[in-house]
Structures are given as C-alpha cells and as structure tokens.
Amino acid sequence: MSHDLPKVYDPTAIEDRWAEYWVSERLFDVPTPGGAPSAQHFTILLPPPNVTGRLHMGHMLNQTEMDILTRWRRMSGDLALWLPGTDHAGIATQMMVERELAAENKTRQELGREAFVERVWQWRQHYGGAILDQMKRLGASVDWSREYFTMDDNLSVAVREAFVRLHEQGLIYRGAYIVNWCPRCQTAISDLEVVHEEQQGKLWEIRYPVIEEPGQFLTVATTRPETMLGDVAVAVNPEDERYKHLHGKRLRLPLVEREIPIITDTWVSADFGTGAVKVTPAHDPNDFTLGQRHGLPSINVMDETAHINAEGGAYAGLDRYEARKRILADLEAQGLLAGAKDHVNSIGKCDRCKTVVEPRLSTQWFIKIQPLADKAIAAVEQGYIRFTPEQYAKTYFEWMRNIHDWCISRQLWWGHRIPAWHCLTCKQITVARETPMKCSHCGSTELEQEKDVLDTWFSSGLLPCSVFGWPRHTHDSDVFYPTQLLVTGFDILFFWVARMIMLGCHFMLDVPMADGSERMLKDAVPFREVYIHALVRDADRQKMSKTKGNVIDPIEIVSKYGTDAVRFTLAAMASPGTDIAFSEGRTEGYRAFANKIWNAARFIFMNVDRAVEAGIVIDPQTLADAHAPDANAPIEARWITSRLNNTAAEVNKALSEYRFHEAASLVYQFFWGDFCDWYLEIVKLRLDFSESASKQVSKSALITLLSTFEAALRLLSPFMPFLTEELWHAVYDGKPSAKSIALSRYPQACDKAMNAALEADMQQLQELIVAIRATRKDLGVEEKSTVPVRVRTNNGLEHIFGANDGIVQKLARAATLNFVTAPLEGAGIRSTPQFDVQIIYERKIDVAAERERLTKDLAKFEKEQINAERQLGNAAFLRKAPAQVVEGLRKRAAELVILIEKTRKALDDLAT
C-alpha cells in the first residue's frame, strides 16, 4: 500500500488534484441507458445560478446538500444524475454589460440592439462561467457533459414552442394594463420582483374646485400628488352622506384646468383620508380597474424613466420627485393644499436595483395563469409533489390560490425575444415558431418582430422539461423525467418552483409515457419532492448583508479551512426548517476532525507496514467483503462492527429524510468517538508483531481495523469527498476496484452484524473506564501511575468487566481490578446506576474537595430528576413526544433515583 502520508493534513495539497481528476475522468457523466434503466434513477436539477453570479454561502449550502444526496444515492446503487447549468439572467446581465459600456462612455442605444446582444454574448464567454468553475473547484459531482445555458439553441426552441402553444390555446394575451415599472431597468417586472418596504411618508389633502358650485371644493387625499396630472375623475362612496349632493357634478383639476367628473363606487372607503379619492387609471392598479368599470380614459403622464412627459404640461421633463415638490408648492401658492398628515407607506422597490417602482400603464404580454395554477394546485393536493419542511406546502397553496396573471414581457434586449411579429400594414400580430415570411392575416411582407423579451423565469420554469429534449419526445425524458428532488431556498419558491410545477404539469401531460400510454398528472409533475433549505446567517443569527459588513465569502473560508470542513459545517448545522448561524469556530472544529481521521490513517498504515515486515500480508481488495468477526473475536472487534452497521442504518435513514445535521452528527460520533477514541486505543493491545506474539490474532485485528476504516471512509465520503478520496486510494495502494470512492458502495446495515446486547455491554465497559479516569483526576493521581480498583456490581457486569480486565487496566491505568459484594466505603468512590467503583490510593484524600464534588453531583442529579418528573407528568408531552424519547426519559428517571441514593450515602460516609 502507498502509505506515505504527510504528517500534517493539508487540504490544499489534495483538493485541487482530486477536483481536476473527477472532471477530467468524467466520473459523474451519465449516458442515457439503452432501453429501460436497470437501476433506480435519481435525477436532480441544479437551480441555475445567474451567469453574472459568484458563489455565496447560500449557493454553498444548496450545493453541499445536493452533492451529499447525489453522492449518497449514486453510492447506494442508483443511476444518479445531477444536471448543472446557468441562467442568462436578463436584467442582471444587461445591467452588468451596460455598466461596462458606461465605463467606456458608451450606451447600448449607441451600439444598437444587434451589436449590444453580441457584446453580451462576448461578456458571457469571458466571465459567465465563473460560478461553475467555482463549483468544479468545490467538487460538485454533476454531469458536466450535460451542462446547459438557458439561451442554448435547444432550450430556445423549447421556449418558443411553449409561448406559441400557450398563445394557440388562448392562454397568452397582449394588452395595456398597469404593471410594476422599474425606471432604472426601464422594464416591467412581476409582483414577485418587487420588494415592499414601509417608509414614513405624507398623506396630502388637495382641494378640487366644484364647477357647478363656485367657491366650493371637494378635498381628496393622496400619497402621490405628482400623479394628479393624470387624474380623470374623483370617486366617492355612494353611501357617504357627506358627498351625496355632489353626485354627478364636475370638478376642475387644479394646475391642469381639466374638467373631470365626480363618480360613485362602493370600492371607495369612506374612512380613508377624506373619503374622496382621485382616479388616475394610468398610474394605479385600483384606479385602472375603477376606470375600466366606469369607461374612463387613461392619461399616462410619465415616461420610461419616471420623468413627467408632455401630458404633464408645465411640469414636463421633471423627475417624478422634483415634480412632486413643484406641484405641492404651486398648490400651496393657489390655496389648494388643505394640509398634510404623517402616513406610513408601503413602498415597492425593484428587487434587482432597489429603485422605487412606478405603477404604469403599459402594453405587455401576459399568461392567463389560472388554468395552469389549477393543475399545479392539484398536483400538490393529491400528494404527487411533497414539500419538506411541510409548512411550505401551506405557503405554496396560499400564493397559488390568490395568483394573478403573469406579465411575461420585459423591455430588455438580452433574453428570449418574444416570437411575435407586428404587421405594419394591417397592424395585426402573427405568433409563429419560425420567422414568418408574411403576415398571417393580410399576407403583407412588412413585418417587424416584437421588441420585448420574455421574463427570465419563463425559460427557467421550463428547465425540467427542456433539458431532456422537450418539445421532442426523447428517451432522456422517458428515463429521467420527472426528476426526483428539487433542493432550493424559500426565496424562489414562487419565482421558480411554482412556475416549474405549472409549466411542467401543463406541457408534459401531452407527452406519452415510455410505453406509449397516456401520461397522468402524477407523472407530469417536474419533481417528486421539494426540499426547502434554510438561510445561512452570521454567528449572531443576523441576516448577511453588505451594509452590515457581515457577509461571509465561502471561497475565503474554503481557502482557510478546506472544502471538506466547510461542507461538513453546513451539513452539521442543516436542520430542516432552522436557519444556520455559520460559525468559523465550528468549521475550525471540523478541520480538526479531518486531521483526526488523517492521523488515524497514518497509525493504521504504519501498522500495516509493520505487519508486512512480520510476514503478514493482507489483500486490500478483500476489505469491502470482510465478514463480521465471529463470536470468539475480541469484544472491541464485534462491537465496532455492530456500531458501524447501526450507524450506517441511522445515516441512511437520516439522509432519506433530509436530516443532514443528524447524518453528519452520526458519522462524526462514529469516526471520532467510537472509532478513534475507543476502538483504535483498544486495538493497539492486539497489534503485536513481535516474534513471540500470535500472528493470527494480530492479522485478525488488522483485517477488522482496515475493513472498518475503509467502510467508515465510504460512510463519510458524501460529506467529505476530498479527504476520503485521498485516504481510500491509499488504502488500496492506488489500485482500487473503482476509479473513485464516489463510485464504490455506500455502507448498508447488515442485521446479523448488529448486536444490541453487545453494544450495551461495551457501553458499561466504557463507563467503567470513564469513571476510573474521572476519579483518578479528582484524587490527583499522577498520569503514569497505576492504582488498584475495586468494583461492586450486582447485575452480571462482573463477567464482562473480568473478561476484559486487560482493556480496563490499559485504558484506565488500573493496576488490578477487584470485585467486591459489600458496599464501598470511604473516599475515591464514583457511582453509576449499574456499578460503584473505588480507587485505592494511599495519598491523603482531600475530604473537603471530595465533599464538594459529591455535593455538586447531588445537586445536578436532583435538578435533572425534577425536570424529568415534570416532563413525565406533562400529559401534552407524553402525547406528542416519540415513544423512544418517553421510554428513555423514564429509564433515566429510574437511574437518577439510584444515583441520588448512592451519592447521599457517599456524603454520609465522608461525614463519619
């Protein structure tokens, strides 16, 4: 075997090498199997990061969880496919390139559309793959041969097909409606792309002169006086007694001098402001609906940059906020500003650039979403898609049952251009899969393609279908669709997850199953399960933000501690539904964990080399097939094998339920606690390669040690792939049966190898050693000194302790182990529910210190007893807690009774 491991574990020395090896060897490529796949398949789609992106802690968590699951399922025998890719990110990418142009004193308008789009492609070629390069460096086990970009030709075909089909089905329409308009990005954005913030503002009251009653005014209240330039009416509630005398009369719009009607509508709240509201259909969604209901015109008074346009008369050219100041000043000068009150406004901002959004009347393309939403709701209601944690299903339903039509057009140049052509002759629109040669309505060849592009989420919402070839019916889709799992964050539950469900259920219902049968809803869903991971916060549980200065760069942390330590930190803290308070201290601890395993490997390999020198040869190829030790094997061999199998069972179960924190904890406790702290220390007693020693005993011990270590590496591999790859290849002398540990078999529990009674016996043996060590420390026994030990037990443990007294003597530095039946008296005693142990030490006992220790123990036991009794007396706790938890608490309560009695007796003995 190649055992030349450096003394100190250095992740930088191994991680780049293995990351490059995995990619160059194409270890995780998954060719489409011919015919039906022989293995169960596991398909997972990477939430495509923006092409402009850089890795942040959210990405790191997301990718760590996906990689752990994919590696685990692959090693468990599944045909595991993880698809990577990036999103063209319309607004974000266009902003990035425009910023680059600005540095050159250029604008996209100066370049023109075609040249600008070419410039974006060049930018993407140079900078767009940074985040995927980071993924490769971090060892993500994706199939790089299937890497996609949402503007790839095959995906563009799918996008165009989806648009045309929806249009043919009457589910896409075009019209002038109020949209969320970002003046900075100069495009419409969806409701989901608007972030609302509460800000202290004003509610201004403005007097509108009543034409039919000179000297009389109707006072309206508004938070946006600049929009009054586009007022076309004032509305009051028909039941409001204050204004019944004004029904049907007219007002003169201040500053503009336009005549506008007073209308009545039950939508108006008599309790808000003055009970009279200005109606501005072009600048407020409620006003637009009101205007439609009453047949009112819409007057747009702002341009795309939120400056007042020509309709604003004297205020034309002013920014909206400057116009507000001027309007308020002019109203006050004319005696028409009645007053202003403090008012908290909910201000909508563009999620991308944080500019205040302007509700604006604009001609846009929309999806009539309800028919798609109905199927998506049914898919979750009927259990075809499951959410973890479960509460996100409720959140999903709340949004889906109150969904609005989706504005899918964006006033950008970068993105999927809408496949619609405007006829310059008849003014009709032709929607087509291919560029039409003539108008489908009048035959004219004077056609101009729609300038708008599609919302980025339209193309990414099709990914579960389009990456497998849709709209073509492919063998890939027969094998890999639906995917099994989506791992993502809550922030894109509606942006992406819900839209994938809607589009997948809608389009895939038309695709037959592999056997030609009709596809039902349960097989049209894009994925079977959705796991929503938590947020990564700072160590104080504060949300990370640049303004707070608490953003953690994962690349910096990886450079400092190694990828494996960072991955293990995230996994160990990833409890479903609980945010992660990322701590460098934890990462430093898991770096020490990796070092512990490294040192264990060095110890093992040193003994393998010693065995070879003694003529003992072990074929590493037989390690994975090593059988469980027989009944005559030493207790530690049978125990570590049982613990390995129990741990494997529990880890497999935890991962199947996305309890990453439990799985990581189980592996950690096994490797550090069971294997390194206990088994390695005990097995040293068997590894004697001198001439007088039994070679068979040493060989058996070494085989169990090596096979357990090899299996433990496989158990740890999904969590720490780099460290385990390095050591696994070393175990096999660089000649393993598989190219990678990631392609080996994940440990599965063997019932025959598990022995609960043996584990219980070993636990008592460990507790005896711990008790002796603790008592030695209390009494100040020198580290290297051995002392006689007395043990009193009445429950059959004498046989276990006696049969393994060599282990106790070695690990606890006990000179002798004597068993007594009479109660132990004097100092140097420590009690457990199962036995009492006493160290015979001639040095004078510090009675005061011993009394203090026993008093502290008694207080601790009594406090624990009170808590246990309180919980066991709580009917609600007994009803809700798992049976094993209740049983464990009852057992502990019984043990505490014994411990309290023994501790009190020990205190009494000291007094005498």
KAWO-V677240 format. One record per helix or strand of 3 or more residues. SS is the DSSP state (2 for helix, 1 for strand). FROM is the first residue (numbers start at 1). LEN is the number of residues. If there is no record, write none. Layout:
# KAWO-V677240
ss from len
SS FROM LEN
SS FROM LEN
This chain:
# KAWO-V677240
ss from len
2 11 3
2 15 10
1 41 5
2 57 19
1 79 9
2 90 14
2 108 4
2 113 15
2 130 8
1 143 7
2 153 16
1 172 11
1 187 3
2 191 3
1 194 17
1 217 6
2 225 6
1 233 4
2 241 6
1 250 3
1 259 6
1 276 4
2 285 10
2 310 6
2 320 14
1 337 14
1 358 10
2 370 12
1 386 3
2 391 10
1 420 4
1 429 3
1 447 3
2 456 6
2 463 4
2 475 6
1 483 7
2 490 19
2 521 4
1 527 7
2 554 8
2 563 10
2 584 30
2 620 6
2 635 22
2 660 24
2 695 23
2 721 11
2 741 3
2 751 3
2 756 24
1 787 6
2 797 7
2 805 8
1 814 7
1 829 3
1 836 5
2 847 26
2 875 6
2 883 29
